[in-house]
Amino acid sequence: MYVWPCAVVLAQYLWFHRGSLPGKAVLEIGAGVSLPGIMAAKCGAEVILSDCSELPHCLEICQQSCQMNNLPQKNPKVQLWSTYQVRSADWSLEALLYKWDMKCVHVPLESFGADKEDIAESALPGRHTVEMLVISLAKDSL
């Protein structure tokens, strides 16, 4: 378990938009060590952290991150901002979102200062290709 490069980019996005987070409901899928979720919670969002239930150690790490940051795990609603590290040109998240009647908007990394190799004193993003997405229900499914 470690902090993925895309987690640092998403945490930077959350920090950049910290003024809009209080009272928002956020779901971090595949939270791992939970850097973005912890950042969102520290900025006032209500956060649910999730990871693989078949690997209880993953959920234990999420719980430990919450405990270390004095954060409860409760949330009746969810909202998702997502980053991912591009590792294969043959795979696309958009096809799955379309299947589930959802949409995504790509957010340029330079729009929130995350287009650098070093972010918030972390070199983790490095030269990795990281994408930022805002995912929501498609308008016609509301």
C-alpha positions as CSV (number, residue, x, y, z in Angstrom):
1,M,0.0,0.0,0.0
2,Y,1.4,3.3,-1.1
3,V,0.4,6.7,-2.4
4,W,-0.2,6.5,-6.2
5,P,1.0,9.4,-8.4
6,C,-2.6,10.1,-9.4
7,A,-3.6,10.4,-5.7
8,V,-1.3,13.4,-5.3
9,V,-2.9,15.1,-8.4
10,L,-6.4,14.5,-7.1
11,A,-5.4,15.9,-3.7
12,Q,-4.0,19.0,-5.4
13,Y,-7.3,19.4,-7.2
14,L,-9.2,19.1,-4.0
15,W,-7.0,21.6,-2.3
16,F,-7.3,24.0,-5.2
17,H,-11.2,23.7,-4.9
18,R,-11.2,23.5,-1.1
19,G,-13.7,26.4,-0.8
20,S,-16.4,24.4,-2.6
21,L,-15.9,21.2,-0.4
22,P,-17.7,22.0,2.9
23,G,-20.9,20.1,3.1
24,K,-20.3,18.1,-0.2
25,A,-20.6,14.4,-0.2
26,V,-17.5,12.6,-1.6
27,L,-16.9,8.9,-2.4
28,E,-13.3,7.8,-2.9
29,I,-13.3,4.5,-4.8
30,G,-10.2,2.4,-4.4
31,A,-9.0,4.7,-1.6
32,G,-6.0,2.7,-0.5
33,V,-4.1,5.0,1.9
34,S,-6.9,7.6,1.3
35,L,-4.9,10.8,0.6
36,P,-7.6,12.5,-1.6
37,G,-10.4,11.4,0.7
38,I,-8.6,12.6,3.8
39,M,-7.8,15.9,2.0
40,A,-11.5,16.3,1.1
41,A,-12.6,15.5,4.7
42,K,-10.1,18.0,6.1
43,C,-11.5,20.6,3.8
44,G,-15.1,20.0,5.1
45,A,-16.6,17.4,2.8
46,E,-18.4,14.3,4.1
47,V,-16.4,11.4,2.8
48,I,-16.9,7.7,2.2
49,L,-13.7,5.8,1.6
50,S,-14.1,2.5,-0.3
51,D,-11.7,-0.3,-1.4
52,C,-11.7,-4.0,-2.2
53,S,-13.9,-5.9,0.4
54,E,-12.1,-9.1,-0.6
55,L,-8.9,-7.7,0.7
56,P,-9.7,-6.6,4.3
57,H,-6.3,-5.1,4.7
58,C,-7.3,-2.4,2.2
59,L,-10.3,-1.3,4.3
60,E,-8.2,-1.5,7.5
61,I,-5.8,1.0,5.9
62,C,-8.7,3.4,5.1
63,Q,-9.9,3.1,8.7
64,Q,-6.4,3.8,10.0
65,S,-6.0,6.9,7.8
66,C,-9.3,8.2,9.2
67,Q,-8.3,7.5,12.8
68,M,-4.9,9.1,12.3
69,N,-6.7,12.3,11.0
70,N,-9.5,12.2,13.6
71,L,-12.2,11.7,10.9
72,P,-15.4,9.6,11.2
73,Q,-16.5,7.3,8.4
74,K,-20.1,8.2,7.7
75,N,-21.9,9.8,4.7
76,P,-25.5,9.4,3.4
77,K,-24.6,10.9,-0.1
78,V,-21.7,10.6,-2.5
79,Q,-19.9,12.8,-5.1
80,L,-16.9,11.6,-7.2
81,W,-14.0,13.6,-8.6
82,S,-11.5,11.1,-10.1
83,T,-8.0,10.9,-11.2
84,Y,-6.3,8.0,-12.9
85,Q,-2.9,7.1,-14.2
86,V,-2.9,6.2,-17.9
87,R,-1.2,2.9,-18.2
88,S,-2.7,1.5,-21.3
89,A,-4.0,3.2,-24.5
90,D,-6.2,0.2,-25.1
91,W,-8.4,0.9,-22.0
92,S,-11.1,3.6,-21.6
93,L,-13.2,4.5,-18.7
94,E,-15.6,6.4,-20.9
95,A,-17.1,3.3,-22.4
96,L,-18.1,2.0,-19.0
97,L,-19.6,5.3,-18.0
98,Y,-21.7,5.4,-21.1
99,K,-22.9,1.8,-20.3
100,W,-24.0,3.0,-16.9
101,D,-25.7,6.2,-18.3
102,M,-23.0,8.5,-16.8
103,K,-20.8,11.1,-18.3
104,C,-17.4,12.5,-17.5
105,V,-15.7,15.8,-18.1
106,H,-11.9,16.0,-18.5
107,V,-10.3,18.7,-16.3
108,P,-7.0,20.0,-17.7
109,L,-4.3,19.6,-15.1
110,E,-3.0,23.1,-15.7
111,S,-6.3,24.6,-14.6
112,F,-5.4,23.7,-11.0
113,G,-1.6,23.8,-11.0
114,A,-1.1,20.0,-11.3
115,D,0.7,19.9,-14.7
116,K,4.1,19.8,-13.1
117,E,6.4,16.9,-12.1
118,D,6.4,18.1,-8.5
119,I,3.2,18.9,-6.7
120,A,2.8,20.0,-3.1
121,E,6.4,19.0,-2.4
122,S,5.8,15.5,-3.8
123,A,7.7,14.2,-6.8
124,L,5.2,11.3,-7.2
125,P,3.4,12.6,-10.2
126,G,6.7,12.8,-12.0
127,R,6.5,12.1,-15.7
128,H,3.4,9.9,-15.3
129,T,0.3,10.6,-17.4
130,V,-2.5,11.4,-15.1
131,E,-6.0,12.4,-16.1
132,M,-8.6,14.3,-14.0
133,L,-12.3,13.6,-14.5
134,V,-15.5,14.8,-13.1
135,I,-18.1,12.0,-13.3
136,S,-21.8,12.4,-13.0
137,L,-25.1,11.0,-14.2
138,A,-25.9,11.8,-17.9
139,K,-28.5,14.6,-18.1
140,D,-31.2,12.4,-19.7
141,S,-31.1,9.9,-16.8
142,L,-32.0,12.5,-14.1
